[in-house]
């Protein structure tokens, strides 16, 4: 009789342990699928916070930590990704989110290289970019009223984009183009 009672108590325990094992296996599978999504979500939130912080900033400039000064990185090679930032590229292809005039790509390249030149002023880079875009819109192929309005609208959108969200790309480019070396910062005596 004791043997039957013992068997009765042990048998449900084995089933219970199997259920726990199965549940833990399912939980592990679930976590293996969910954790990367949470990680990606946290990265997206961080990127969004940087985006918001950089759109609110009035002045955007690169500076070295205290006790270091900015010097050009002589081994740096200027780069351009064309018209785009924050992992979104706009061009003249059919796959582009916004179809861009081919000549805009030249303006974007010059603008990227300006950002990618140590010591450049973001505002001056942006102003040169704006002038370049509007120069494209003054060409003969954009003389018709609607073509001209469409071109100027795109030019305005691109210019507003670099004004609004260009700070972090500017700082990133400056970080690559410049070196922070020991020494005193130069104080601009013109101010």
N, C-alpha and C positions, 0 to 999 in steps of 0.2 A: 504494500500500500504506500509506504513512504517513497518507494521508487517511482510510482506513478505520479505522486504529487510533485516530486522533484522534476520529473520529465515535463509535467504540465507547466511548471514555473520556468524552466529553462527554455523550452521551445518558444514561448512567446518572446523571451528575451533575445533569442537568436534572430527572430523576425524583426524585433524592435531595432536591434543593432544594424541589420541589413537596411531598414528604412532610414536610419540615421546616416549610414554610409552613402546611400543613394541620394539623400537630400543634400549632404555635403558635396557630393560630386556635381549635382545640379547647381548648387550655389557657386561652386568654383567656376563652372562653365559660364554661368551668368556674369560673375565678376570679371572673368577674362574678356567678355564681350563689352561690359559696361565701363570698366576702368579706362580703356583707351578713349571712349567717348567723353568721359568726365575730364580726362586730361586735355583732350582737344577743346572741350568747352572752356576750361580754365585758360588755355592759351588764347582762345578767341576773346574772352573777357579782358585779359591783359592787353591784347592788341587794341581792343575797343577803348579801354581806359587811356592808353597812350594816344590814340586818335583824338579823344575828347580833350585831353590835356594839351595836346599840340594845336588844336583848333582854337583854344581859348587864349593861348599865349599871344601877347601883343608883340613882343620882340623875340626873334628867333636867331640865335647865334651860337656858335660853337666856342667853348672855352675849356681850357685844361684845368685839372685839379689845382688846388692851391700849391704854390711853390714850383709850378711847372709853366713853361711857355710853349706857345704854338710855333712849330716850324714845319715847312713843307716836307712831306715824305718823298724824297727824291726817287725812290724806287716805285712809287705809285703810278699806275697807268690809268688814265681817265677812262670811264666807261659810260655807256648809255644803254638804256633798255627800250628806247623809243618812247612812244606816248603811253605812259601808264605808271602806276605805282600801286603799292599795297596789293600785289599779286593780280592786278587787273591791267591788261594791256589793250590799248585802242590803236587800230591801224586801218589801212585801206582794204583789208581783206573782208570777205563775206562773213567770216566767223566772228568779227569784232562786234562787241556790244553796241558801240557807236561807230558808224563808218566815218573815218577821218580823211580829210583832204591829204593827199600824198605829201604835199609841201609842209603840212603840219609836222610830219615826222622829222624833217630837218630842224624845225624850231625846237621840237622836243629834245632832239639829240644835243643841240647847242645848249639848251637849258640844263640838261643832265650834266654835261661837261662843266658848265659854270658851277653848279652845286658841287661837283667833284674836283674843284680847284681850291686848294688850301687857302684860306683867308678871304675868300669871296664873300660878298654881302648878299644874303638871301633876297632882300628887297630889290637890289639892282638886277640880280639874275631874273627875278620874276618880272620886273618891268621890261627888260630886254625881250623876254619870252612873249609878253603881251604885244609889244611892238612888232615882233616877227610874225605872230599869228595874224594880226590885223593887216600887215603888209601882204600876206597871202590873199586875204579877202579883197584887196584892192586890185588884184590881177584881172586881166581881161576875161578869163573864164568865169569870173564871179560878178561881172558887170550887170547882168540881169537882176532885177529887183529881188525876186524870191531867192535866187542863188546867193546873192550878196547877204540877205538877211539870215539865211540858213548858215552861211559861213561865219558871219559875225556872232551868231548865237553860239555856235560850237567854240569859237575863239573865246567868247566870254565865259562859257562853262569851263574850259580848260584853264583859263587864267584864274577864275574863282577857285577852282580845285587846288591849284598850287598855293594860292593865298590861304585857303582854309585848311588844307591837310598836308602841305609841303614841308612843315617844320621838321618832322621826324626823318623823312627822307634826306633833307638837307643836312641835319646833324649826323646821320649815318654816313653820308658821302664825305662830310668834313672829317669824321673820325677815321675814315680810310685814307683820305688825302693828306692828313696832317699827322705830325708826331707831337707828343707832349714830352718835352725834355726838361731836365732840371735847369732852373734858372729863374730869374725874375721876369714877370710879365712886363711887356713894354707898355708904358702908359701913353696914351694918345694925347700929345700936348696941344692939339688943335681944339680940344673940347673946352 
